[in-house]
Every structure is written in structure tokens, then in C-alpha cells.
Amino acid sequence: MGKRVAELREKNNEELLEELKNLRAELFNLRLQQVTGGLTNPHRIRIVRKDIARILTILSERESKKS
């Protein structure tokens, strides 16, 4: 299942950026599997995309609080 927002908010920016990098790599691999026909869990793409959006939202909120 996807990451919970509370878990993500506990992490610092560096950890969130690392998680974002890992999720983007996973999404790339999932899309590659989808194209080649080897994807066993198509719903995982949606979960990863939402996790990426959650992280980007948290980073954006933190950036707007700085200014």
C-alpha cells in the first residue's frame, strides 16, 4: 500500500528527496514492465504516482512556509 502522509511528514527534506528518487525509478520500471507485458500488478502504478504526488505536495508546503 502507499505511504501514509504522517510517515512522510516525519521525514526531513533529504529523506523525502531520496524517497522521491526511488519512487520515480520504480515508476519507470513499472511502466517498462507494462509496455513489455510483464506487469503483474497494474494498480501499483497508481499507488506509486500518488505517493510521488504526496511527497511533492509536502515539499511544496515546506517551501511555501519558508517564504
C-alpha positions in Angstrom: 0.0 0.0 0.0 1.0 3.6 -0.3 2.9 5.8 2.1 0.9 7.4 4.8 1.1 11.2 5.0 2.1 11.2 8.7 5.0 8.9 7.9 6.2 11.2 5.1 5.8 14.4 7.2 8.2 12.9 9.9 11.0 12.7 7.3 13.3 15.6 6.6 13.7 17.1 3.1 16.8 15.0 2.2 14.9 11.8 3.1 11.9 12.9 1.1 14.0 13.6 -1.9 15.7 10.2 -1.7 12.3 8.6 -1.4 11.1 10.6 -4.4 14.1 9.4 -6.4 13.3 5.8 -5.5 9.6 6.1 -6.4 10.4 7.7 -9.7 12.8 4.8 -10.6 10.1 2.3 -9.5 7.5 4.1 -11.6 9.8 3.9 -14.6 10.4 0.2 -14.1 6.6 -0.4 -13.7 5.9 1.4 -16.9 8.6 -0.6 -18.7 7.0 -3.8 -17.4 3.6 -2.6 -18.6 4.9 -2.0 -22.1 6.7 -5.3 -22.3 3.6 -7.2 -20.9 5.3 -8.4 -17.7 3.4 -6.2 -15.2 1.7 -8.4 -12.6 0.1 -5.6 -10.5 -1.2 -2.7 -12.6 -2.7 -1.0 -9.6 0.9 -0.5 -8.2 1.4 2.3 -10.9 -1.4 4.3 -9.4 -0.2 3.9 -5.9 3.4 5.0 -6.8 2.1 8.0 -8.7 0.0 9.1 -5.6 3.0 8.6 -3.3 5.1 10.8 -5.6 2.3 13.5 -5.5 2.2 13.3 -1.7 5.9 13.9 -1.4 5.9 16.7 -3.9 3.0 18.3 -2.0 4.8 18.1 1.3 8.0 19.6 -0.2 5.9 22.4 -1.8 4.2 23.2 1.5 7.5 23.3 3.3 8.9 25.6 0.7 6.0 28.0 0.9 6.3 28.2 4.7 9.9 29.3 4.3 9.0 32.4 2.3 
